[in-house]
């Protein structure tokens, strides 16, 4: 299963009013694991950035002057996301802008070959009546976003990937290719393991007291409640 966690930054809020994408950031998940592959591009929007938008992401008109137009990067972006499920927080916003950019180039919408999973909708269903913006979810799931002073498409997509995996009960891991393979998988044959023996007395086993067991269960219950029923230790005990 291939998923692309995606975020964009824009000149404003409404593509129908001529606003454009100025940054795209994506990270790849395969079978719920971060692969280390990503797509990141700043884009010259061929128009001025609204002051309100600039205060959110900190990207200036001057910074984007020498960046490529969307038409120049559309093909590379499409090849990266094509056929994957797009994981986006508040997907209607980003998809609206992406489809608008593709329509300007007389291309089919991104959603013609990509499914979309909206983590904002998922979070609202999982945590009704609570704040569910990315900062609130980072705090709820213990994801470090202390280095996020301003919005940035690649940084936000990396953070969202961690939040999404934790929110759906998974673990984040980075695939390192052949370096993670065993010797047998690399056809190097069996690995000889030297057996080491020594004479020593058996270790004393210290069992938990009733009070300690009760404290442990209470702690697991509090973690389970805070994570929305995703405490893996309780599931293992069950």
C-alpha positions in Angstrom: 0.0 0.0 0.0 1.5 3.3 -1.1 0.5 6.6 0.5 1.7 10.1 0.0 1.4 12.5 3.0 1.0 15.9 1.3 0.8 19.6 2.2 0.8 22.8 0.3 1.3 26.5 1.0 -0.5 29.1 -1.1 -0.8 32.9 -1.9 -4.2 33.0 -0.3 -7.3 31.0 0.5 -9.3 30.8 -2.7 -8.1 29.4 -6.1 -11.3 30.8 -7.7 -9.9 34.3 -6.9 -6.7 33.6 -8.7 -4.6 32.4 -5.7 -1.9 29.9 -6.5 0.3 27.2 -4.9 3.8 28.4 -3.8 5.1 25.2 -2.1 4.4 21.5 -2.2 5.8 19.0 0.3 5.2 15.2 0.2 6.6 12.2 2.0 6.1 8.6 1.0 4.7 5.7 3.1 4.7 2.1 1.8 2.9 -0.4 4.0 2.6 2.3 6.7 6.4 2.8 6.9 8.3 6.0 6.0 10.5 5.2 3.0 12.7 8.3 3.1 11.5 9.4 -0.3 10.0 12.8 -0.6 9.0 15.5 -3.1 9.5 19.2 -2.2 9.3 22.2 -4.4 8.9 26.0 -4.1 6.9 27.5 -7.0 6.7 31.0 -8.6 3.0 31.8 -8.5 3.2 34.6 -11.0 1.3 36.9 -8.6 1.7 38.6 -5.2 1.2 36.7 -1.9 -1.5 38.0 0.4 -0.1 39.5 3.6 -2.2 37.2 5.8 -0.9 34.2 4.0 2.7 35.4 4.3 2.3 35.8 8.0 1.3 32.1 8.2 4.1 30.5 6.2 6.8 33.3 6.0 7.4 32.8 2.3 8.0 36.1 0.5 7.5 37.3 -3.1 11.2 38.0 -3.4 12.1 34.4 -2.4 9.9 32.9 -5.1 11.1 35.1 -8.0 13.7 32.6 -9.3 11.6 29.5 -8.6 10.0 27.4 -11.4 6.4 27.9 -12.5 3.9 25.1 -11.7 3.9 24.0 -15.3 7.6 23.2 -15.1 7.2 20.8 -12.1 3.8 19.4 -12.7 5.1 16.3 -14.5 7.6 15.4 -11.8 5.0 15.9 -9.1 2.4 13.8 -10.9 4.9 10.9 -11.3 5.6 11.0 -7.6 1.9 10.9 -6.4 0.3 9.0 -9.3 -1.7 6.0 -8.1 -1.1 6.6 -4.4 -3.6 7.4 -1.7 -3.0 11.1 -0.6 -3.1 11.7 3.1 -3.9 15.4 3.7 -5.1 17.4 6.7 -8.1 19.5 5.5 -7.9 17.8 2.1 -10.5 20.0 0.4 -8.2 23.0 0.6 -5.1 21.3 -0.9 -7.0 19.2 -3.4 -8.9 22.3 -4.6 -5.7 24.1 -5.3 -4.0 21.2 -6.9 -7.0 20.5 -9.2 -7.1 24.2 -10.1 -3.4 24.2 -11.1 -3.9 21.0 -13.2 -7.0 22.5 -14.9 -4.9 25.6 -15.9 -2.7 23.2 -17.8 -5.6 21.3 -19.3 -4.7 18.2 -17.3 -7.1 15.8 -15.5 -7.6 16.5 -11.8 -5.2 14.8 -9.2 -8.2 12.9 -7.9 -8.6 11.1 -11.3 -5.9 8.6 -10.2 -5.4 9.3 -6.5 -7.6 8.4 -3.6 -7.7 11.0 -0.8 -7.8 10.4 3.0 -8.6 13.5 5.0 -7.0 13.3 8.5 -9.0 16.3 9.7 -12.3 14.4 9.1 -10.7 11.4 10.7 -9.6 13.4 13.8 -13.0 15.0 14.2 -14.7 11.6 14.2 -12.1 10.3 16.7 -12.1 13.3 18.9 -15.4 15.1 18.6 -15.7 18.5 20.3 -11.9 18.9 20.6 -9.4 21.0 18.7 -8.1 18.9 15.8 -5.7 21.2 14.0 -2.2 19.8 13.4 -0.7 21.5 16.5 -3.5 20.1 18.8 -3.0 16.6 17.3 0.8 16.8 17.9 0.2 17.6 21.5 -2.4 14.8 21.9 -0.2 12.1 20.3 3.1 13.3 21.7 4.6 14.3 18.3 7.4 16.9 18.7 6.7 20.0 16.7 8.8 22.4 18.7 10.7 23.3 15.6 7.6 24.5 13.8 7.4 28.2 14.2 5.8 28.8 10.8 3.9 26.6 8.4 6.0 24.8 5.8 4.8 22.2 3.3 7.5 19.6 3.8 7.8 20.0 7.5 4.1 19.8 8.0 3.8 16.7 5.8 6.5 15.0 7.9 4.8 15.9 11.1 1.4 14.8 9.7 2.9 11.4 8.7 3.8 10.8 12.3 0.4 12.0 13.6 -1.5 9.9 11.1 0.4 6.7 11.9 -0.1 7.2 15.6 -3.7 8.2 15.2 -4.4 5.0 13.3 -2.5 2.8 15.7 0.7 2.2 13.8 4.3 2.8 14.4 6.7 5.0 12.3 9.7 3.4 10.8 12.2 4.3 8.1 13.0 1.7 5.4 16.7 1.6 4.8 16.7 -0.8 1.9 19.2 -3.6 1.7 20.9 -2.4 4.9 18.0 -3.8 6.9 18.2 -7.2 5.3 19.5 -10.2 7.1 22.5 -12.1 5.9 20.4 -14.9 4.7 18.2 -12.5 2.7 21.4 -11.2 1.1 22.3 -14.8 0.2 25.4 -14.7 2.3 24.5 -18.0 4.0 23.9 -18.7 7.6 25.6 -16.6 10.3 27.7 -18.5 12.8 26.8 -17.6 16.4 29.3 -18.4 19.1 27.7 -19.9 22.2 29.1 -18.4 25.3 28.7 -20.2 28.6 29.6 -19.2 32.1 29.0 -20.6 35.6 26.8 -18.4 37.8 24.0 -18.7 40.2 20.4 -18.2 38.8 19.2 -14.6 39.0 16.6 -13.9 41.7 13.1 -13.2 40.4 11.4 -10.2 42.0 7.6 -10.2 41.4 5.5 -7.0 41.4 3.3 -6.4 44.5 -0.5 -6.1 44.3 -0.2 -2.3 44.7 2.4 -2.1 41.9 0.2 -4.2 39.5 -2.8 -2.0 40.3 -0.7 1.1 39.6 0.5 -0.4 36.3 -3.1 -1.1 35.2 -4.2 2.4 36.1 -1.4 3.8 34.1 -2.2 1.7 31.1 -5.9 2.8 31.3 -4.9 6.5 31.3 -2.7 6.0 28.3 -5.5 4.1 26.5 -7.9 6.9 27.2 -5.5 9.6 26.1 -4.7 7.7 22.8 -8.4 7.1 22.0 -8.2 3.3 22.7 -4.9 2.7 21.0 -2.8 1.5 24.0 -0.9 -1.4 22.4 0.1 -2.8 25.8 -3.5 -3.3 26.9 -4.2 -5.0 23.6 -1.3 -7.4 24.1 -2.4 -8.2 27.6 -5.9 -8.9 26.3 
